[in-house]
Amino acid sequence: MRILWGLMLLVITLSGCVRYGRLKASAALPKKLNECSGMTTLDGKTLWVIEDGGNADNLYGINTKGEIVATFEVSNAKNKDWEALCSDSLGNLYIGDFGNNKSERKNLAIHKLPNPHVEKGEKIPATQIRFRYPDQKSFPPPFAERRFDAEAFFHYKDRLYIITKNQADPFNGKAYVYSIPDKPGEYVAKAEFQFSTCEDRSSCRVTDAALSPDGKRLVLLGYGTLWIFDDFDKKQFGSGPDRTIDLGASTQLEAICFVRNDLLYLADERVMRAGGNLYAFPLP
């Protein structure tokens, strides 16, 4: 699917129709980070980022100018398909190695890292949180049941919440939420919630998630769309997103994080002349 999306975006780029809409680039990412797939911050200043499958087993720290200020090799973890990055209030980072386009993987994992701000040297250790989905019976399942890909998760009250990127054909416009403990081990994920995004396959699949520092707003990212859950600390997922924001963008947006309760940073992958930027976005 990543290749197909890249070809589609290439056509859009060459035709001069790439849209950034409401997004204004605050910095260009280094060419070394062409495939930024996850982003988080612990202090609102350094943004920690990863790249997806096929790239180095590295964690990068960048500033808001897009400059690389730190690089760690993640030891005891291989980049099978790293698709998301989040953090907790204790300073731990979590890498979601759960990209699974065909819903065929049996080695889904989340790599837990210590606070990179206090690590010394060029390597950072990882411990593994392994899991499987409770409702997946075949690998891969029929096309209509291929909903076990994921590119988004967040940490909340000692648990990690994974939001799937639905790859089912025909597409049914749903996202599925599962949770697992944040401690190393092997788990069967708990099915938590499902909700409808929208019906357009290209823009209605979830590609990342971010919870505000105060825990009051959860934001999910798609290719040009934000889904907002307000008062998350009180009502959790409620009956679904409280509002949707159309960014008017057509680039491959893959990463999002809060730097303040009212300010988001987004990043997209670079395809030809499109994307590869960092965007500051005040959340209305």
Helices and strands as residue ranges (DSSP letters): H 2-14, E 25-28, G 31-33, E 36-41, E 47-51, E 58-62, E 68-75, E 84-87, E 93-97, E 109-113, E 123-125, E 127-132, G 143-145, E 150-156, E 159-164, E 174-181, E 185-188, E 190-196, E 208-211, E 217-221, E 225-230, H 232-235, E 243-246, E 253-260, E 263-268, E 277-282
